[in-house]
Amino acid sequence: MLSKRIVSCLDVRDGKLAKSVKFVDTQDIGDPVAKAREYYAQGLDELVFYDITASSDNRGIMLDVVSRVAEQVFIPFSVGGGLRTVEDCSRVLLAGAEKVNVNSAAVKYPGLIAEASKAFGAQAVVLSMDVLKVQKSAQIPSGYEIVINGGRTPMGLDAIAWARRGVDLGAGELVVNSIDADGTKTGYELTLTRQIAEAVSVPVIASGGGGKPEHLYDVLTEGKADAALVASMLHYGEYTVGQIKEYLAGRGIKVRIQKDE
């Protein structure tokens, strides 16, 4: 059995670490480089960096911040925000990332997933999905809709169908972020996560809603996620990575425990 992963997300705005609730009321809360170094030292398995306004501002990603974070961590590190072309993805990888996260641009131009997968390999291409719960309809039979541009633009696209298509196009991993749960610390969207995990053959990272270790246990078991992304729990010092992993290990979840030097 593969170990379950604990992933943290650095949402970066204007070079500073930011946090929002349901994609609104975004506040600056610190230095992303310092936080990356801190979480790496705690035993984090993987780090995700999002330039959260690159797409909505129609600009490129902040490569200087990517480079500085990459210098601090020696774990898988993926980067997203404003990646519109294979050339954009290449610049991020050359700046030190191991994976690229595509989101808004991939919805507008799905060929980006296939092109990036062909250029860099499926293992380097992560499809991030921002998902909003809506009324079920013929167009959105699952009741979960894809929203882009930082939660600003609903696309009339069913999340389960988009997950399957993204994998068919060459995405090697999915990040499934529930807008409804984002920043609430009340638990992950288990139904959404499970439906997508059951629909695809690649690893699924659950995102949005983690507030206590029990929530991670629920999404890694009932939600069938391969990894759980945490932000507020770590950013505000409520838990360390080690504390979360100790809880999960105590409940029978296989995780990578960092050995003391």
C-alpha positions as CSV (number, residue, x, y, z in Angstrom):
1,M,0.0,0.0,0.0
2,L,1.3,3.4,-0.9
3,S,1.7,6.0,1.8
4,K,-0.9,8.7,1.9
5,R,0.6,12.2,1.4
6,I,0.3,15.4,3.3
7,V,0.5,18.4,0.9
8,S,0.5,22.0,1.8
9,C,-0.5,24.9,-0.4
10,L,1.1,28.3,-0.6
11,D,-1.4,30.7,-2.2
12,V,0.8,33.7,-3.2
13,R,-0.5,37.2,-4.0
14,D,2.0,40.0,-4.9
15,G,4.8,37.9,-3.5
16,K,3.1,37.3,-0.1
17,L,1.5,34.3,1.4
18,A,-2.3,34.8,1.3
19,K,-5.4,32.9,2.6
20,S,-9.1,33.3,1.8
21,V,-12.4,31.7,2.7
22,K,-14.4,30.4,-0.2
23,F,-12.1,32.4,-2.5
24,V,-13.0,35.8,-1.0
25,D,-11.8,38.0,1.8
26,T,-8.2,37.2,1.0
27,Q,-5.6,38.3,3.6
28,D,-1.9,38.5,3.5
29,I,-0.5,36.2,6.2
30,G,3.3,36.0,5.8
31,D,6.3,35.1,3.7
32,P,5.9,32.0,1.4
33,V,9.6,31.2,1.4
34,A,9.8,31.1,5.2
35,K,6.7,28.9,5.4
36,A,8.0,26.5,2.7
37,R,11.2,26.1,4.7
38,E,9.3,25.5,7.9
39,Y,6.9,22.9,6.5
40,Y,9.7,21.1,4.8
41,A,11.6,20.8,8.1
42,Q,8.4,19.4,9.7
43,G,8.3,16.5,7.2
44,L,5.8,17.7,4.6
45,D,5.5,15.3,1.7
46,E,4.8,17.8,-1.1
47,L,4.3,21.5,-1.7
48,V,1.9,23.3,-4.1
49,F,2.5,26.9,-5.0
50,Y,-0.3,29.0,-6.6
51,D,0.0,32.5,-7.9
52,I,-3.6,33.1,-7.2
53,T,-4.1,36.3,-9.2
54,A,-2.0,35.5,-12.3
55,S,-4.9,34.2,-14.3
56,S,-7.4,36.9,-13.3
57,D,-4.8,39.6,-13.9
58,N,-3.8,38.0,-17.2
59,R,-0.1,38.0,-16.4
60,G,2.7,35.5,-16.0
61,I,3.7,33.7,-12.8
62,M,6.2,35.2,-10.4
63,L,9.3,33.1,-11.2
64,D,11.5,34.8,-8.7
65,V,9.3,33.6,-5.8
66,V,9.2,30.1,-7.4
67,S,13.0,30.0,-7.5
68,R,13.4,31.1,-3.9
69,V,10.9,28.5,-2.7
70,A,12.6,25.8,-4.8
71,E,15.9,26.5,-3.1
72,Q,14.3,25.8,0.3
73,V,12.6,22.5,-0.2
74,F,13.7,19.0,-1.4
75,I,10.3,17.4,-1.9
76,P,8.0,17.4,-4.9
77,F,7.1,21.0,-5.6
78,S,4.4,21.9,-8.1
79,V,3.4,25.4,-9.3
80,G,0.3,26.9,-10.9
81,G,-1.3,30.2,-11.8
82,G,-1.2,31.9,-15.1
83,L,0.2,29.0,-17.0
84,R,-1.2,29.3,-20.5
85,T,1.3,27.6,-22.8
86,V,3.9,24.9,-22.8
87,E,6.5,27.7,-22.8
88,D,5.0,29.0,-19.5
89,C,5.2,25.5,-18.1
90,S,8.8,25.1,-19.2
91,R,9.9,28.3,-17.5
92,V,8.3,27.2,-14.2
93,L,10.1,23.8,-14.4
94,L,13.4,25.5,-15.1
95,A,12.8,27.8,-12.1
96,G,12.9,24.7,-9.9
97,A,9.4,23.2,-9.9
98,E,9.0,19.4,-10.5
99,K,5.4,19.7,-11.6
100,V,3.1,22.2,-13.2
101,N,-0.5,22.9,-12.1
102,V,-2.8,23.9,-14.9
103,N,-6.3,25.1,-14.2
104,S,-8.1,28.0,-15.9
105,A,-6.1,27.9,-19.2
106,A,-6.7,24.1,-19.5
107,V,-10.4,24.6,-19.3
108,K,-10.3,27.2,-22.0
109,Y,-7.8,25.2,-24.1
110,P,-7.7,21.5,-23.1
111,G,-5.0,20.9,-25.6
112,L,-2.6,22.5,-23.1
113,I,-2.8,19.3,-21.0
114,A,-1.9,17.0,-23.9
115,E,0.9,19.3,-25.1
116,A,2.4,19.6,-21.6
117,S,2.1,15.9,-21.0
118,K,3.8,15.1,-24.2
119,A,6.6,17.6,-23.5
120,F,7.3,16.8,-19.9
121,G,5.6,13.5,-19.1
122,A,2.2,12.9,-17.4
123,Q,4.0,12.7,-14.0
124,A,4.8,16.4,-14.3
125,V,1.3,17.6,-15.2
126,V,-1.3,18.2,-12.5
127,L,-4.8,19.3,-13.4
128,S,-6.2,21.6,-10.6
129,M,-10.0,21.9,-10.5
130,D,-11.9,24.5,-8.6
131,V,-15.4,23.1,-8.0
132,L,-18.7,24.6,-6.8
133,K,-21.7,22.6,-5.7
134,V,-24.7,23.5,-7.8
135,Q,-28.2,22.2,-8.7
136,K,-28.0,19.0,-10.7
137,S,-29.0,19.4,-14.4
138,A,-28.6,17.8,-17.7
139,Q,-25.5,19.9,-18.3
140,I,-24.1,19.2,-14.8
141,P,-25.4,15.8,-13.8
142,S,-23.1,15.4,-10.8
143,G,-24.2,18.7,-9.3
144,Y,-20.5,19.9,-9.2
145,E,-19.4,22.6,-11.6
146,I,-16.0,23.7,-12.7
147,V,-15.2,27.4,-12.0
148,I,-12.2,29.3,-13.2
149,N,-10.3,32.5,-12.7
150,G,-9.9,32.1,-9.0
151,G,-13.6,31.2,-8.4
152,R,-14.9,34.0,-10.5
153,T,-16.2,32.4,-13.7
154,P,-18.6,29.3,-13.7
155,M,-18.1,27.3,-16.9
156,G,-21.2,25.1,-17.2
157,L,-18.8,22.1,-17.1
158,D,-19.4,19.0,-15.0
159,A,-16.5,18.3,-12.7
160,I,-16.6,14.5,-13.0
161,A,-16.7,14.7,-16.8
162,W,-13.8,17.2,-16.8
163,A,-11.7,15.1,-14.4
164,R,-12.1,12.1,-16.8
165,R,-11.2,14.2,-19.8
166,G,-8.2,15.7,-18.1
167,V,-6.8,12.3,-17.4
168,D,-7.5,11.1,-20.9
169,L,-5.6,14.1,-22.2
170,G,-2.6,13.3,-20.1
171,A,-2.9,14.7,-16.6
172,G,-1.0,12.5,-14.2
173,E,-2.6,13.8,-11.0
174,L,-5.6,15.9,-10.0
175,V,-6.1,18.5,-7.3
176,V,-9.8,18.7,-6.4
177,N,-10.6,21.9,-4.6
178,S,-14.0,22.5,-3.2
179,I,-14.9,26.2,-3.3
180,D,-17.7,25.6,-0.8
181,A,-15.3,24.1,1.8
182,D,-12.3,26.3,1.0
183,G,-10.9,28.0,4.2
184,T,-13.8,26.9,6.3
185,K,-11.9,24.3,8.3
186,T,-15.1,22.3,8.7
187,G,-14.0,19.3,6.7
188,Y,-13.4,18.3,3.1
189,E,-16.1,17.7,0.5
190,L,-16.2,14.0,0.8
191,T,-18.8,13.2,-1.9
192,L,-17.0,15.3,-4.6
193,T,-13.6,13.8,-3.7
194,R,-14.9,10.2,-3.7
195,Q,-16.8,10.6,-7.0
196,I,-13.7,11.9,-8.8
197,A,-11.4,9.3,-7.1
198,E,-13.6,6.6,-8.3
199,A,-13.9,8.0,-11.8
200,V,-10.1,8.3,-12.6
201,S,-7.0,6.1,-12.5
202,V,-4.5,8.8,-11.3
203,P,-3.8,10.1,-7.8
204,V,-6.3,12.6,-6.4
205,I,-5.4,15.3,-3.9
206,A,-8.3,16.6,-1.8
207,S,-8.3,20.3,-1.2
208,G,-10.5,22.7,0.8
209,G,-11.9,22.4,4.3
210,G,-9.1,20.7,6.4
211,G,-9.4,22.0,9.9
212,K,-8.3,19.1,12.2
213,P,-6.6,15.8,11.7
214,E,-9.9,13.9,11.8
215,H,-10.9,15.7,8.5
216,L,-7.8,14.3,6.8
217,Y,-8.6,10.8,8.0
218,D,-12.1,11.1,6.6
219,V,-11.1,12.3,3.2
220,L,-8.2,9.7,2.9
221,T,-10.6,6.9,3.8
222,E,-14.3,7.7,3.0
223,G,-13.2,10.2,0.4
224,K,-10.8,7.8,-1.2
225,A,-8.2,10.5,-1.8
226,D,-4.5,9.7,-2.2
227,A,-3.4,12.9,-0.5
228,A,-4.8,15.7,1.5
229,L,-3.9,19.3,1.1
230,V,-3.8,21.5,4.2
231,A,-3.3,25.3,4.4
232,S,-5.0,27.0,7.4
233,M,-4.1,24.2,9.8
234,L,-0.4,24.9,9.2
235,H,-0.4,28.6,8.3
236,Y,-1.9,29.6,11.6
237,G,0.2,27.3,13.7
238,E,-2.7,25.2,14.9
239,Y,-0.9,21.9,14.0
240,T,2.4,20.8,12.7
241,V,2.9,18.3,9.9
242,G,4.3,15.8,12.5
243,Q,1.2,16.1,14.7
244,I,-1.1,15.4,11.7
245,K,0.9,12.4,10.6
246,E,1.1,11.0,14.2
247,Y,-2.7,11.2,14.4
248,L,-3.2,9.5,11.0
249,A,-0.6,6.8,11.8
250,G,-2.4,6.1,15.1
251,R,-5.6,5.4,13.2
252,G,-3.9,3.0,10.8
253,I,-3.2,5.3,7.9
254,K,0.2,4.6,6.3
255,V,2.2,7.9,6.2
256,R,5.8,8.8,5.9
257,I,7.1,9.6,9.4
258,Q,10.2,11.8,9.5
259,K,12.9,10.3,11.6
260,D,14.8,12.6,14.0
261,E,18.4,13.1,13.1
